[in-house]
Amino acid sequence: MKSYSKNQLSRYPVYLRVLQHLQKEGVSYVTSKALSKEVGNSEEQVKKDLAAVSLSNGMPGRGREVASLIDDLETFLGYRESTKAVLIGVGRLGQALLDYPGFRETGLSIVGAFDSDPEKIGSNIGGLKVLPAKDIATLLPPLKAKIAILCIPAAQAQEACEEAVKAGCIGIWNFAPVPLDVGDSAIAENVNLASSLAVLKHRMKSILKEE
């Protein structure tokens, strides 16, 4: 199986958003040079990335067909496949994710929500009945979810992760501010909001220096 770097994988959704916008604007073909200006990557990088996932070649002077690129990227990213997920931790961030409509476009379907707060258990949030986190071992397997989205405090994250993996999840989307040990039977993707903000602020300095 061909391997892709984390940075490379993160670029594909960006390409897709730009291509979808171009399609709405009535653009039928796009060159790597034009796309590179839209996404901020070099032309050579764009060519390399698209060649790794696209089934079609570009036409001299016209570039690649936008519709075909969208098809290739959506297929590669798994957006046309339905993947079930559960959310653990229905705080403000968790509720925001439950209400986010964009997941449907990526093929992600949140089918269950868990929390340890007695006041939230049994309530309906984001169209889902909140289930008790202490019963993940028995209530999660029937949902057949393959991804667990963790939006809980750091102190609770590792235990919740282990329970989710035992219950059948092979992907952990971790919003808790702590790295997780998932063993060899699952994959964890850590979303560190503080690190992302640090990168943004650091990159802003170059603009501030120019002013």
N, CA and C atoms as a LAMMPS dump frame, in Angstrom:
ITEM: TIMESTEP
0
ITEM: NUMBER OF ATOMS
633
ITEM: BOX BOUNDS ff ff ff
-5.0000000000000000e+02 5.0000000000000000e+02
-5.0000000000000000e+02 5.0000000000000000e+02
-5.0000000000000000e+02 5.0000000000000000e+02
ITEM: ATOMS id mol type element x y z
1 1 1 N 0.838 -1.206 0
2 1 2 C 0 0 0
3 1 3 C 0.87 1.252 0
4 2 1 N 0.548 2.208 -0.866
5 2 2 C 1.336 3.42 -0.958
6 2 3 C 1.188 4.252 0.298
7 3 1 N 2.309 4.816 0.765
8 3 2 C 2.269 5.619 1.985
9 3 3 C 2.23 7.102 1.649
10 4 1 N 1.582 7.865 2.511
11 4 2 C 1.464 9.31 2.336
12 4 3 C 1.861 9.978 3.647
13 5 1 N 2.571 11.075 3.568
14 5 2 C 2.963 11.781 4.779
15 5 3 C 1.754 12.489 5.381
16 6 1 N 1.859 12.804 6.646
17 6 2 C 0.763 13.497 7.328
18 6 3 C 0.51 14.858 6.701
19 7 1 N 1.594 15.557 6.358
20 7 2 C 1.436 16.868 5.719
21 7 3 C 0.748 16.737 4.369
22 8 1 N 1.109 15.708 3.617
23 8 2 C 0.505 15.496 2.305
24 8 3 C -0.985 15.214 2.437
25 9 1 N -1.35 14.357 3.369
26 9 2 C -2.759 14.032 3.578
27 9 3 C -3.561 15.268 3.983
28 10 1 N -2.936 16.142 4.763
29 10 2 C -3.647 17.345 5.214
30 10 3 C -3.888 18.333 4.079
31 11 1 N -3.127 18.214 3
32 11 2 C -3.301 19.139 1.874
33 11 3 C -4.482 18.763 0.984
34 12 1 N -4.822 17.488 0.918
35 12 2 C -5.863 17.056 -0.014
36 12 3 C -7.236 17.675 0.265
37 13 1 N -7.68 17.773 1.526
38 13 2 C -8.977 18.443 1.753
39 13 3 C -8.959 19.906 1.319
40 14 1 N -7.791 20.548 1.398
41 14 2 C -7.671 21.937 0.958
42 14 3 C -7.848 22.015 -0.556
43 15 1 N -7.173 21.12 -1.28
44 15 2 C -7.351 21.072 -2.733
45 15 3 C -8.827 20.863 -3.081
46 16 1 N -9.457 19.949 -2.36
47 16 2 C -10.847 19.615 -2.657
48 16 3 C -11.764 20.823 -2.47
49 17 1 N -11.584 21.566 -1.391
50 17 2 C -12.431 22.746 -1.143
51 17 3 C -12.269 23.772 -2.263
52 18 1 N -11.033 23.987 -2.692
53 18 2 C -10.78 24.945 -3.764
54 18 3 C -11.417 24.472 -5.063
55 19 1 N -11.264 23.194 -5.367
56 19 2 C -11.83 22.642 -6.6
57 19 3 C -13.357 22.709 -6.591
58 20 1 N -13.958 22.434 -5.452
59 20 2 C -15.413 22.513 -5.352
60 20 3 C -15.891 23.952 -5.57
61 21 1 N -15.13 24.903 -5.06
62 21 2 C -15.471 26.315 -5.274
63 21 3 C -15.341 26.668 -6.754
64 22 1 N -14.268 26.202 -7.392
65 22 2 C -14.074 26.48 -8.812
66 22 3 C -15.197 25.884 -9.644
67 23 1 N -15.625 24.676 -9.263
68 23 2 C -16.714 24.027 -9.99
69 23 3 C -18 24.844 -9.879
70 24 1 N -18.279 25.374 -8.693
71 24 2 C -19.469 26.211 -8.508
72 24 3 C -19.385 27.495 -9.327
73 25 1 N -18.14 27.943 -9.566
74 25 2 C -17.946 29.159 -10.361
75 25 3 C -17.995 28.871 -11.863
76 26 1 N -18.188 27.597 -12.228
77 26 2 C -18.282 27.244 -13.633
78 26 3 C -16.973 26.911 -14.311
79 27 1 N -15.916 26.731 -13.511
80 27 2 C -14.595 26.403 -14.068
81 27 3 C -14.529 24.908 -14.362
82 28 1 N -14.157 24.542 -15.589
83 28 2 C -14.126 23.134 -15.99
84 28 3 C -12.731 22.518 -15.912
85 29 1 N -11.698 23.335 -16.122
86 29 2 C -10.327 22.837 -16.098
87 29 3 C -9.47 23.77 -15.245
88 30 1 N -8.433 23.196 -14.629
89 30 2 C -7.534 24.006 -13.813
90 30 3 C -6.107 23.494 -13.974
91 31 1 N -5.171 24.401 -14.071
92 31 2 C -3.765 24.028 -14.176
93 31 3 C -3.157 23.935 -12.773
94 32 1 N -2.059 23.235 -12.673
95 32 2 C -1.367 23.126 -11.385
96 32 3 C -0.882 24.497 -10.928
97 33 1 N -0.499 25.336 -11.894
98 33 2 C -0.034 26.68 -11.549
99 33 3 C -1.154 27.49 -10.922
100 34 1 N -2.34 27.432 -11.525
101 34 2 C -3.479 28.183 -10.99
102 34 3 C -3.888 27.653 -9.621
103 35 1 N -3.877 26.335 -9.477
104 35 2 C -4.261 25.733 -8.203
105 35 3 C -3.248 26.057 -7.118
106 36 1 N -1.973 26.123 -7.506
107 36 2 C -0.932 26.423 -6.519
108 36 3 C -1.118 27.821 -5.931
109 37 1 N -1.576 28.759 -6.755
110 37 2 C -1.815 30.119 -6.264
111 37 3 C -2.982 30.151 -5.282
112 38 1 N -3.967 29.288 -5.504
113 38 2 C -5.146 29.25 -4.639
114 38 3 C -4.834 28.649 -3.268
115 39 1 N -3.975 27.631 -3.24
116 39 2 C -3.729 26.905 -1.986
117 39 3 C -2.451 27.342 -1.282
118 40 1 N -1.586 28.077 -1.984
119 40 2 C -0.368 28.56 -1.349
120 40 3 C 0.785 27.582 -1.357
121 41 1 N 0.697 26.519 -2.143
122 41 2 C 1.798 25.567 -2.283
123 41 3 C 2.477 25.773 -3.631
124 42 1 N 3.688 25.244 -3.761
125 42 2 C 4.401 25.388 -5.02
126 42 3 C 3.718 24.58 -6.123
127 43 1 N 3.957 24.986 -7.36
128 43 2 C 3.372 24.287 -8.495
129 43 3 C 3.85 22.838 -8.541
130 44 1 N 5.116 22.624 -8.263
131 44 2 C 5.664 21.265 -8.282
132 44 3 C 5.035 20.399 -7.193
133 45 1 N 4.775 21.01 -6.034
134 45 2 C 4.141 20.263 -4.945
135 45 3 C 2.723 19.846 -5.335
136 46 1 N 2.01 20.756 -5.949
137 46 2 C 0.644 20.464 -6.392
138 46 3 C 0.648 19.342 -7.418
139 47 1 N 1.54 19.413 -8.38
140 47 2 C 1.637 18.38 -9.407
141 47 3 C 1.905 17.013 -8.774
142 48 1 N 2.839 16.979 -7.856
143 48 2 C 3.204 15.728 -7.192
144 48 3 C 2.038 15.163 -6.393
145 49 1 N 1.36 16.032 -5.652
146 49 2 C 0.227 15.585 -4.823
147 49 3 C -0.901 15.027 -5.685
148 50 1 N -1.253 15.742 -6.748
149 50 2 C -2.367 15.313 -7.589
150 50 3 C -2.037 14.038 -8.352
151 51 1 N -0.791 13.911 -8.788
152 51 2 C -0.387 12.715 -9.526
153 51 3 C -0.491 11.463 -8.665
154 52 1 N -0.376 11.647 -7.347
155 52 2 C -0.418 10.504 -6.432
156 52 3 C -1.82 9.951 -6.227
157 53 1 N -2.849 10.755 -6.557
158 53 2 C -4.228 10.307 -6.3
159 53 3 C -5.136 10.372 -7.522
160 54 1 N -4.728 11.084 -8.539
161 54 2 C -5.594 11.286 -9.704
162 54 3 C -5.425 10.174 -10.725
163 55 1 N -6.54 9.755 -11.299
164 55 2 C -6.533 8.697 -12.309
165 55 3 C -6.411 9.258 -13.726
166 56 1 N -6.508 10.575 -13.857
167 56 2 C -6.467 11.196 -15.18
168 56 3 C -5.264 12.128 -15.299
169 57 1 N -4.837 12.345 -16.532
170 57 2 C -3.729 13.245 -16.803
171 57 3 C -4.257 14.597 -17.271
172 58 1 N -3.439 15.619 -17.079
173 58 2 C -3.833 16.944 -17.516
174 58 3 C -3.671 17.116 -19.007
175 59 1 N -4.391 18.09 -19.552
176 59 2 C -4.308 18.399 -20.978
177 59 3 C -3.413 19.615 -21.164
178 60 1 N -2.489 19.552 -22.104
179 60 2 C -1.582 20.684 -22.346
180 60 3 C -2.363 21.979 -22.569
181 61 1 N -2.001 22.989 -21.824
182 61 2 C -2.651 24.289 -21.981
183 61 3 C -3.953 24.442 -21.224
184 62 1 N -4.553 23.332 -20.774
185 62 2 C -5.844 23.411 -20.074
186 62 3 C -5.754 22.902 -18.638
187 63 1 N -4.868 21.953 -18.426
188 63 2 C -4.743 21.391 -17.095
189 63 3 C -5.638 20.175 -16.894
190 64 1 N -6.003 19.92 -15.659
191 64 2 C -6.832 18.765 -15.33
192 64 3 C -8.303 19.156 -15.236
193 65 1 N -9.153 18.202 -15.519
194 65 2 C -10.591 18.444 -15.432
195 65 3 C -10.996 18.546 -13.963
196 66 1 N -11.662 19.611 -13.616
197 66 2 C -12.044 19.868 -12.231
198 66 3 C -12.949 18.759 -11.686
199 67 1 N -13.952 18.358 -12.462
200 67 2 C -14.9 17.334 -12.007
201 67 3 C -14.189 16.015 -11.73
202 68 1 N -13.249 15.649 -12.58
203 68 2 C -12.518 14.391 -12.397
204 68 3 C -11.635 14.454 -11.151
205 69 1 N -11.004 15.605 -10.93
206 69 2 C -10.168 15.766 -9.738
207 69 3 C -11.008 15.661 -8.465
208 70 1 N -12.189 16.263 -8.487
209 70 2 C -13.081 16.18 -7.325
210 70 3 C -13.467 14.731 -7.054
211 71 1 N -13.805 13.995 -8.106
212 71 2 C -14.144 12.577 -7.959
213 71 3 C -12.975 11.806 -7.349
214 72 1 N -11.776 12.034 -7.88
215 72 2 C -10.589 11.309 -7.404
216 72 3 C -10.294 11.624 -5.94
217 73 1 N -10.395 12.898 -5.572
218 73 2 C -10.079 13.3 -4.205
219 73 3 C -11.127 12.803 -3.216
220 74 1 N -12.398 12.898 -3.57
221 74 2 C -13.45 12.416 -2.669
222 74 3 C -13.339 10.912 -2.458
223 75 1 N -12.973 10.191 -3.514
224 75 2 C -12.795 8.743 -3.387
225 75 3 C -11.583 8.428 -2.518
226 76 1 N -10.475 9.119 -2.775
227 76 2 C -9.255 8.892 -2.012
228 76 3 C -9.45 9.2 -0.533
229 77 1 N -10.122 10.297 -0.231
230 77 2 C -10.323 10.719 1.153
231 77 3 C -11.41 9.924 1.864
232 78 1 N -12.117 9.078 1.125
233 78 2 C -13.161 8.264 1.745
234 78 3 C -14.436 9.015 2.016
235 79 1 N -14.621 10.166 1.36
236 79 2 C -15.805 10.973 1.615
237 79 3 C -17.08 10.325 1.089
238 80 1 N -16.941 9.386 0.184
239 80 2 C -18.113 8.726 -0.382
240 80 3 C -18.443 7.429 0.342
241 81 1 N -17.687 7.152 1.385
242 81 2 C -17.956 5.981 2.216
243 81 3 C -18.513 6.453 3.556
244 82 1 N -19.488 5.765 4.074
245 82 2 C -20.061 6.142 5.359
246 82 3 C -19.266 5.499 6.496
247 83 1 N -18.744 6.327 7.385
248 83 2 C -17.985 5.856 8.536
249 83 3 C -18.686 6.309 9.807
250 84 1 N -19.006 5.363 10.665
251 84 2 C -19.706 5.686 11.905
252 84 3 C -18.716 6.075 13.012
253 85 1 N -19.151 7.03 13.827
254 85 2 C -18.321 7.492 14.932
255 85 3 C -19.185 7.739 16.16
256 86 1 N -18.539 7.707 17.319
257 86 2 C -19.204 8.108 18.559
258 86 3 C -18.413 9.255 19.161
259 87 1 N -19.111 10.098 19.894
260 87 2 C -18.46 11.224 20.551
261 87 3 C -18.493 11.011 22.057
262 88 1 N -17.349 11.151 22.688
263 88 2 C -17.248 10.958 24.131
264 88 3 C -16.887 12.295 24.767
265 89 1 N -17.819 12.847 25.519
266 89 2 C -17.622 14.151 26.14
267 89 3 C -18.461 15.207 25.468
268 90 1 N -19.667 15.441 25.995
269 90 2 C -20.598 16.362 25.353
270 90 3 C -20.572 17.725 26.045
271 91 1 N -19.369 18.295 26.142
272 91 2 C -19.232 19.655 26.652
273 91 3 C -19.458 20.634 25.525
274 92 1 N -18.929 21.843 25.645
275 92 2 C -19.157 22.849 24.605
276 92 3 C -18.548 22.43 23.276
277 93 1 N -17.317 21.917 23.317
278 93 2 C -16.676 21.488 22.08
279 93 3 C -17.412 20.289 21.488
280 94 1 N -17.754 19.34 22.347
281 94 2 C -18.473 18.154 21.875
282 94 3 C -19.801 18.507 21.248
283 95 1 N -20.523 19.423 21.873
284 95 2 C -21.816 19.844 21.327
285 95 3 C -21.634 20.545 19.985
286 96 1 N -20.578 21.336 19.869
287 96 2 C -20.315 22.029 18.609
288 96 3 C -20.038 21.024 17.493
289 97 1 N -19.314 19.96 17.817
290 97 2 C -19.033 18.935 16.812
291 97 3 C -20.299 18.171 16.429
292 98 1 N -21.164 17.919 17.397
293 98 2 C -22.424 17.238 17.097
294 98 3 C -23.297 18.072 16.176
295 99 1 N -23.199 19.386 16.296
296 99 2 C -24.03 20.274 15.491
297 99 3 C -23.391 20.639 14.156
298 100 1 N -22.147 20.201 13.939
299 100 2 C -21.438 20.595 12.716
300 100 3 C -21.958 19.815 11.513
301 101 1 N -22.562 20.493 10.525
302 101 2 C -23.157 19.793 9.383
303 101 3 C -22.142 19.295 8.355
304 102 1 N -20.929 19.837 8.401
305 102 2 C -19.932 19.485 7.395
306 102 3 C -19.47 18.043 7.438
307 103 1 N -19.677 17.352 8.565
308 103 2 C -19.247 15.958 8.647
309 103 3 C -19.964 15.089 7.617
310 104 1 N -21.193 15.431 7.306
311 104 2 C -21.956 14.635 6.341
312 104 3 C -21.257 14.625 4.988
313 105 1 N -20.657 15.746 4.627
314 105 2 C -19.974 15.845 3.34
315 105 3 C -18.718 14.986 3.293
316 106 1 N -18.169 14.652 4.443
317 106 2 C -16.953 13.844 4.492
318 106 3 C -17.251 12.367 4.718
319 107 1 N -18.534 12.017 4.811
320 107 2 C -18.898 10.625 5.013
321 107 3 C -18.859 10.18 6.462
322 108 1 N -18.712 11.135 7.389
323 108 2 C -18.67 10.795 8.813
324 108 3 C -20.052 10.939 9.426
325 109 1 N -20.497 9.9 10.103
326 109 2 C -21.811 9.904 10.743
327 109 3 C -21.648 9.616 12.232
328 110 1 N -21.956 10.594 13.072
329 110 2 C -21.871 10.395 14.526
330 110 3 C -23.159 9.73 14.993
331 111 1 N -23.032 8.503 15.466
332 111 2 C -24.212 7.693 15.795
333 111 3 C -24.434 7.534 17.297
334 112 1 N -23.53 8.066 18.101
335 112 2 C -23.692 7.927 19.545
336 112 3 C -22.924 8.993 20.293
337 113 1 N -23.427 9.386 21.464
338 113 2 C -22.763 10.393 22.294
339 113 3 C -22.745 9.908 23.742
340 114 1 N -21.594 10.041 24.384
341 114 2 C -21.432 9.583 25.762
342 114 3 C -20.925 10.715 26.646
343 115 1 N -21.365 10.708 27.908
344 115 2 C -20.884 11.699 28.872
345 115 3 C -21.04 11.124 30.276
346 116 1 N -20.266 11.692 31.204
347 116 2 C -20.329 11.215 32.599
348 116 3 C -21.15 12.137 33.491
349 117 1 N -21.619 13.253 32.936
350 117 2 C -22.404 14.206 33.709
351 117 3 C -23.848 13.708 33.831
352 118 1 N -24.317 13.434 35.064
353 118 2 C -25.691 12.935 35.26
354 118 3 C -26.761 13.851 34.669
355 119 1 N -26.477 15.166 34.624
356 119 2 C -27.466 16.112 34.108
357 119 3 C -27.589 16.029 32.587
358 120 1 N -26.563 15.508 31.933
359 120 2 C -26.597 15.391 30.475
360 120 3 C -27.067 14.019 30.017
361 121 1 N -26.802 13.004 30.824
362 121 2 C -27.189 11.643 30.456
363 121 3 C -28.714 11.555 30.292
364 122 1 N -29.137 11.03 29.171
365 122 2 C -30.56 10.903 28.897
366 122 3 C -31.136 12.072 28.132
367 123 1 N -30.405 13.193 28.078
368 123 2 C -30.9 14.355 27.347
369 123 3 C -30.599 14.2 25.86
370 124 1 N -31.274 14.999 25.043
371 124 2 C -31.065 14.955 23.601
372 124 3 C -30.208 16.147 23.196
373 125 1 N -29.026 15.838 22.662
374 125 2 C -28.1 16.883 22.226
375 125 3 C -27.655 16.573 20.797
376 126 1 N -27.861 17.516 19.914
377 126 2 C -27.47 17.309 18.532
378 126 3 C -28.212 16.173 17.858
379 127 1 N -29.431 15.898 18.335
380 127 2 C -30.223 14.82 17.742
381 127 3 C -29.906 13.447 18.284
382 128 1 N -29.051 13.364 19.312
383 128 2 C -28.683 12.072 19.891
384 128 3 C -28.978 12.047 21.391
385 129 1 N -29.412 10.902 21.861
386 129 2 C -29.614 10.725 23.292
387 129 3 C -28.271 10.447 23.94
388 130 1 N -27.909 11.251 24.925
389 130 2 C -26.607 11.103 25.58
390 130 3 C -26.615 9.862 26.475
391 131 1 N -25.626 9.003 26.239
392 131 2 C -25.512 7.742 26.967
393 131 3 C -24.458 7.852 28.066
394 132 1 N -24.575 7.033 29.122
395 132 2 C -23.598 7.097 30.223
396 132 3 C -22.225 6.569 29.807
397 133 1 N -21.199 7.356 30.064
398 133 2 C -19.838 6.977 29.685
399 133 3 C -19.374 5.705 30.396
400 134 1 N -19.913 5.455 31.565
401 134 2 C -19.501 4.263 32.31
402 134 3 C -19.947 2.971 31.629
403 135 1 N -20.86 3.098 30.661
404 135 2 C -21.378 1.911 29.973
405 135 3 C -20.876 1.784 28.535
406 136 1 N -19.763 2.46 28.237
407 136 2 C -19.205 2.396 26.891
408 136 3 C -18.961 0.954 26.452
409 137 1 N -18.452 0.136 27.356
410 137 2 C -18.103 -1.25 27.025
411 137 3 C -19.287 -2.032 26.476
412 138 1 N -20.487 -1.733 26.955
413 138 2 C -21.664 -2.498 26.52
414 138 3 C -22.517 -1.755 25.493
415 139 1 N -22.536 -0.426 25.552
416 139 2 C -23.41 0.345 24.662
417 139 3 C -22.754 0.735 23.334
418 140 1 N -21.426 0.785 23.297
419 140 2 C -20.756 1.197 22.064
420 140 3 C -20.736 0.105 20.985
421 141 1 N -20.436 -1.158 21.314
422 141 2 C -20.36 -2.186 20.261
423 141 3 C -21.581 -2.291 19.352
424 142 1 N -22.819 -2.237 19.872
425 142 2 C -23.98 -2.336 18.972
426 142 3 C -24.075 -1.192 17.968
427 143 1 N -23.427 -0.063 18.259
428 143 2 C -23.457 1.084 17.349
429 143 3 C -22.54 0.873 16.147
430 144 1 N -21.609 -0.079 16.263
431 144 2 C -20.677 -0.437 15.182
432 144 3 C -19.879 0.767 14.689
433 145 1 N -19.495 1.615 15.609
434 145 2 C -18.693 2.788 15.256
435 145 3 C -17.218 2.405 15.193
436 146 1 N -16.52 2.954 14.212
437 146 2 C -15.096 2.679 14.053
438 146 3 C -14.215 3.822 14.542
439 147 1 N -14.822 4.987 14.798
440 147 2 C -14.067 6.142 15.274
441 147 3 C -14.664 6.644 16.578
442 148 1 N -13.804 6.969 17.529
443 148 2 C -14.242 7.602 18.774
444 148 3 C -13.648 9.002 18.808
445 149 1 N -14.505 9.996 18.992
446 149 2 C -14.066 11.381 19.076
447 149 3 C -14.032 11.768 20.554
448 150 1 N -12.852 12.065 21.057
449 150 2 C -12.704 12.361 22.482
450 150 3 C -12.65 13.861 22.723
451 151 1 N -13.623 14.363 23.475
452 151 2 C -13.677 15.777 23.849
453 151 3 C -13.805 15.879 25.36
454 152 1 N -12.858 15.28 26.045
455 152 2 C -12.918 15.172 27.501
456 152 3 C -11.621 15.666 28.129
457 153 1 N -11.624 15.913 29.442
458 153 2 C -10.399 16.36 30.118
459 153 3 C -9.263 15.35 29.964
460 154 1 N -8.04 15.839 30.045
461 154 2 C -6.854 15.014 29.85
462 154 3 C -6.821 13.819 30.807
463 155 1 N -7.25 14.037 32.045
464 155 2 C -7.173 12.977 33.047
465 155 3 C -8.052 11.774 32.71
466 156 1 N -9.093 11.989 31.913
467 156 2 C -10.022 10.912 31.579
468 156 3 C -9.767 10.302 30.203
469 157 1 N -8.908 10.925 29.431
470 157 2 C -8.767 10.563 28.026
471 157 3 C -8.22 9.159 27.796
472 158 1 N -7.154 8.776 28.503
473 158 2 C -6.534 7.479 28.246
474 158 3 C -7.491 6.33 28.555
475 159 1 N -8.201 6.431 29.67
476 159 2 C -9.149 5.375 30.035
477 159 3 C -10.277 5.271 29.012
478 160 1 N -10.815 6.418 28.603
479 160 2 C -11.889 6.416 27.608
480 160 3 C -11.395 5.859 26.28
481 161 1 N -10.173 6.202 25.936
482 161 2 C -9.57 5.687 24.707
483 161 3 C -9.483 4.169 24.738
484 162 1 N -8.99 3.63 25.834
485 162 2 C -8.839 2.176 25.955
486 162 3 C -10.187 1.468 25.89
487 163 1 N -11.205 2.041 26.532
488 163 2 C -12.535 1.435 26.501
489 163 3 C -13.118 1.467 25.089
490 164 1 N -12.898 2.574 24.389
491 164 2 C -13.418 2.698 23.025
492 164 3 C -12.752 1.69 22.094
493 165 1 N -11.451 1.509 22.243
494 165 2 C -10.724 0.554 21.409
495 165 3 C -11.199 -0.869 21.692
496 166 1 N -11.369 -1.186 22.961
497 166 2 C -11.87 -2.519 23.322
498 166 3 C -13.279 -2.758 22.765
499 167 1 N -14.035 -1.669 22.619
500 167 2 C -15.416 -1.782 22.146
501 167 3 C -15.528 -1.774 20.623
502 168 1 N -14.387 -1.731 19.94
503 168 2 C -14.422 -1.864 18.486
504 168 3 C -13.935 -0.685 17.673
505 169 1 N -13.585 0.424 18.297
506 169 2 C -13.083 1.582 17.552
507 169 3 C -11.616 1.367 17.173
508 170 1 N -11.294 1.681 15.94
509 170 2 C -9.904 1.546 15.493
510 170 3 C -9.281 2.906 15.169
511 171 1 N -10.075 3.953 15.282
512 171 2 C -9.574 5.31 15.075
513 171 3 C -9.993 6.195 16.235
514 172 1 N -9.038 6.918 16.815
515 172 2 C -9.327 7.829 17.919
516 172 3 C -8.999 9.247 17.475
517 173 1 N -10.024 10.085 17.404
518 173 2 C -9.833 11.49 17.056
519 173 3 C -9.806 12.249 18.372
520 174 1 N -8.615 12.601 18.815
521 174 2 C -8.41 13.059 20.172
522 174 3 C -8.293 14.573 20.285
523 175 1 N -9.304 15.195 20.903
524 175 2 C -9.278 16.626 21.16
525 175 3 C -8.821 16.917 22.587
526 176 1 N -8.56 15.894 23.376
527 176 2 C -8.066 16.087 24.742
528 176 3 C -6.601 16.534 24.668
529 177 1 N -6.178 17.433 25.547
530 177 2 C -4.816 17.978 25.489
531 177 3 C -3.77 17.035 26.084
532 178 1 N -3.729 15.814 25.568
533 178 2 C -2.762 14.832 26.069
534 178 3 C -2.565 13.753 25.006
535 179 1 N -1.329 13.298 24.782
536 179 2 C -1.11 12.209 23.819
537 179 3 C -1.643 10.901 24.382
538 180 1 N -2.094 10.012 23.502
539 180 2 C -2.701 8.764 23.937
540 180 3 C -1.91 7.558 23.455
541 181 1 N -1.945 6.511 24.253
542 181 2 C -1.342 5.242 23.88
543 181 3 C -2.473 4.325 23.418
544 182 1 N -2.503 4.025 22.134
545 182 2 C -3.59 3.2 21.595
546 182 3 C -3.13 1.787 21.249
547 183 1 N -1.854 1.509 21.463
548 183 2 C -1.362 0.173 21.137
549 183 3 C -1.234 -0.025 19.636
550 184 1 N -1.229 -1.282 19.225
551 184 2 C -1.041 -1.606 17.809
552 184 3 C -2.348 -1.856 17.071
553 185 1 N -3.462 -1.831 17.784
554 185 2 C -4.735 -2.184 17.15
555 185 3 C -5.569 -0.982 16.739
556 186 1 N -5.039 0.225 16.956
557 186 2 C -5.799 1.434 16.613
558 186 3 C -4.844 2.558 16.242
559 187 1 N -5.427 3.634 15.705
560 187 2 C -4.67 4.815 15.317
561 187 3 C -5.269 6.032 16.02
562 188 1 N -4.403 6.895 16.541
563 188 2 C -4.871 8.115 17.2
564 188 3 C -4.411 9.334 16.415
565 189 1 N -5.312 10.266 16.217
566 189 2 C -4.98 11.554 15.612
567 189 3 C -5.253 12.624 16.662
568 190 1 N -4.18 13.256 17.125
569 190 2 C -4.3 14.238 18.189
570 190 3 C -4.518 15.636 17.611
571 191 1 N -5.582 16.281 18.032
572 191 2 C -5.887 17.644 17.594
573 191 3 C -5.49 18.581 18.729
574 192 1 N -4.342 19.234 18.559
575 192 2 C -3.833 20.113 19.609
576 192 3 C -4.132 21.563 19.239
577 193 1 N -5.169 22.122 19.839
578 193 2 C -5.589 23.474 19.512
579 193 3 C -4.531 24.504 19.906
580 194 1 N -3.834 24.258 21.028
581 194 2 C -2.8 25.188 21.475
582 194 3 C -1.642 25.229 20.485
583 195 1 N -1.262 24.069 19.97
584 195 2 C -0.162 24.015 18.996
585 195 3 C -0.555 24.717 17.705
586 196 1 N -1.792 24.503 17.274
587 196 2 C -2.266 25.148 16.054
588 196 3 C -2.27 26.661 16.213
589 197 1 N -2.693 27.141 17.368
590 197 2 C -2.7 28.575 17.625
591 197 3 C -1.284 29.123 17.655
592 198 1 N -0.347 28.364 18.241
593 198 2 C 1.053 28.801 18.302
594 198 3 C 1.632 28.959 16.903
595 199 1 N 1.308 28.009 16.022
596 199 2 C 1.783 28.083 14.636
597 199 3 C 1.203 29.321 13.947
598 200 1 N -0.089 29.564 14.14
599 200 2 C -0.743 30.716 13.534
600 200 3 C -0.091 32.022 13.999
601 201 1 N 0.109 32.165 15.301
602 201 2 C 0.673 33.399 15.847
603 201 3 C 2.111 33.604 15.378
604 202 1 N 2.853 32.507 15.273
605 202 2 C 4.233 32.609 14.807
606 202 3 C 4.271 33.075 13.349
607 203 1 N 3.376 32.533 12.527
608 203 2 C 3.349 32.915 11.12
609 203 3 C 2.861 34.357 10.939
610 204 1 N 2.042 34.821 11.884
611 204 2 C 1.553 36.201 11.831
612 204 3 C 2.686 37.205 12.016
613 205 1 N 3.74 36.8 12.718
614 205 2 C 4.837 37.718 13.003
615 205 3 C 5.486 38.229 11.731
616 206 1 N 5.563 37.346 10.707
617 206 2 C 6.195 37.755 9.452
618 206 3 C 5.404 38.87 8.775
619 207 1 N 4.075 38.848 8.948
620 207 2 C 3.23 39.888 8.363
621 207 3 C 3.361 41.184 9.166
622 208 1 N 3.387 41.04 10.484
623 208 2 C 3.486 42.228 11.345
624 208 3 C 4.799 42.959 11.114
625 209 1 N 5.869 42.193 10.82
626 209 2 C 7.174 42.83 10.579
627 209 3 C 7.175 43.654 9.303
628 210 1 N 6.312 43.258 8.353
629 210 2 C 6.268 43.96 7.078
630 210 3 C 5.478 45.248 7.161
631 211 1 N 4.655 45.378 8.195
632 211 2 C 3.795 46.574 8.314
633 211 3 C 4.556 47.763 8.917
